[in-house]
Amino acid sequence: MTTGAAAHYDAILASARRRNLARARLAGAVLLVCVVSLAVTGFFDLRRYVEGGAAIAQLAREMVPPDFSRWRAWVRPLGETLAMSVAGTALAVALSLPLALLAASNTSPGGAVYYAARTLLAALRSVPEIIFGVILVAAVGFGALPGVLALALHSTGMVAKFYAEAIEHVDPKPLEAAAAAGATRFQVITHAVLPQVLPQLADITIYRWEYHFRASAVLGIVGAGGIGFELMAALRLISYAEVSALLLTILGCVVVVDSLGAWLRRRLK
């Protein structure tokens, strides 16, 4: 090996060592933050685990066997939960697509609109759907409507952000070709942007629908209808056998919804 080649080889090794050292330092910093966070939240307090063990054992005994005697009363709330998830997803998509086009740098009409749309999406994401649910139950009353609105508002912030990220990563050549041919902004979007991202948008939408079913069950706890309302009623009555039955029922429905979502994604490929 010549002197020049050896020097080049040594430089490559030194650069690789510096990269590995930087990665090790970053990994160590992340690990330290995780350990400190666990310590701050009391994760390493063994006394609390010991004291809680008896209570957990007692609760487990009361939850077994599950009590499915009221299963007929759960059919309608389960249907309501499913309807909430579908309606919330449809409304979120209807709101997200135009906002995503405004929040994507390659389709937004200007910098002010871009930053305003991004800020709005961040604001919607920052409020959990259960908080939206509490506010909307107070505003429009109990039932499925506040649940649908809560899911749609929070998910618009999430779904529109994912849509915008997908739109920003499209191949720019079809957009440039359409613009050069004299297409309007709307025609560029419909003929050059959306055909490229539709499969990704469909994937995002299906994943969000799966999430909405689980979130709908939680929203029922704050009075937004669905099976969560039945779960909260059982908890208030300290009927833990019925609680375990409801949890198993929700688990079964989640598995079915996830399987249906996976089937839809396969069909859309």
Number of C-alpha atoms within 10 A of each C-alpha: 7 7 8 9 10 11 12 12 13 12 12 12 12 12 12 12 12 12 12 12 12 12 12 12 12 12 12 12 12 12 12 12 12 12 13 13 12 13 12 10 9 11 13 12 11 10 9 11 12 10 10 11 12 11 11 12 11 10 13 14 12 17 17 13 13 16 16 16 9 11 12 9 11 17 13 12 20 22 13 19 29 23 17 29 25 18 21 28 28 16 17 27 23 14 18 26 18 14 25 29 24 24 31 24 19 18 20 19 14 12 12 11 16 20 16 13 23 20 14 15 24 16 12 18 18 12 14 14 24 21 14 21 28 20 15 20 22 12 10 10 14 18 17 23 18 26 33 29 23 29 30 29 23 25 28 28 26 20 27 29 24 18 26 26 16 20 25 19 14 17 13 12 10 15 21 13 13 17 15 9 10 10 15 11 15 11 14 20 17 12 15 21 24 16 11 17 18 15 14 15 21 16 18 19 20 18 17 22 26 23 18 25 25 19 20 30 27 24 29 26 20 19 23 30 27 28 29 26 20 22 24 17 15 17 14 10 10 12 15 22 21 26 23 21 21 23 17 14 16 19 13 12 16 16 12 13 18 18 13 14 19 15 11 14 16 10 8 10 9
